[in-house]
Amino acid sequence: MQTRSYKRGLIGTIALILIAVGLLAYFKVDIRSLGSRPEVKKTISFVVENSKIVWNVYIKKEVAAVGKFISDHHITEKTIAYSLKAWEKIKAVGESLRHIR
């Protein structure tokens, strides 16, 4: 199984954005005037409203459940294990300092 390189994905995304901006500049498309048209405003409003509905109805609960699972099982166990190891090292240093006095 191949691992995916996120650096290549980020660089590709940045390159795509630069190409898109270059093409818009080449064809002299003014994004500000395009965004002020009523049709575009209605379309953006429609997309935003429906995205909120999809997020609240379908996705939000699932993301919260996954986040809770990760925090309950993965991060908490690792944090406790790390804290216990750190505490043992602190106690060992304290014991060695007592013997020096």
ChimeraX attribute file (.defattr): number of C-alpha atoms within 10 A of each C-alpha:
attribute: neighborCount
match mode: 1-to-1
recipient: residues
	/A:1	3
	/A:2	4
	/A:3	5
	/A:4	8
	/A:5	8
	/A:6	9
	/A:7	9
	/A:8	10
	/A:9	11
	/A:10	11
	/A:11	11
	/A:12	12
	/A:13	12
	/A:14	12
	/A:15	12
	/A:16	12
	/A:17	12
	/A:18	12
	/A:19	12
	/A:20	12
	/A:21	12
	/A:22	12
	/A:23	12
	/A:24	13
	/A:25	12
	/A:26	9
	/A:27	8
	/A:28	9
	/A:29	12
	/A:30	10
	/A:31	10
	/A:32	8
	/A:33	8
	/A:34	12
	/A:35	12
	/A:36	10
	/A:37	10
	/A:38	10
	/A:39	11
	/A:40	12
	/A:41	13
	/A:42	11
	/A:43	11
	/A:44	13
	/A:45	12
	/A:46	11
	/A:47	12
	/A:48	12
	/A:49	12
	/A:50	12
	/A:51	12
	/A:52	13
	/A:53	13
	/A:54	12
	/A:55	14
	/A:56	11
	/A:57	11
	/A:58	11
	/A:59	12
	/A:60	13
	/A:61	12
	/A:62	12
	/A:63	12
	/A:64	11
	/A:65	11
	/A:66	11
	/A:67	11
	/A:68	12
	/A:69	12
	/A:70	13
	/A:71	13
	/A:72	11
	/A:73	10
	/A:74	11
	/A:75	12
	/A:76	12
	/A:77	13
	/A:78	12
	/A:79	11
	/A:80	11
	/A:81	12
	/A:82	12
	/A:83	12
	/A:84	12
	/A:85	12
	/A:86	12
	/A:87	12
	/A:88	12
	/A:89	12
	/A:90	12
	/A:91	12
	/A:92	12
	/A:93	11
	/A:94	11
	/A:95	11
	/A:96	11
	/A:97	10
	/A:98	9
	/A:99	7
	/A:100	6
	/A:101	5
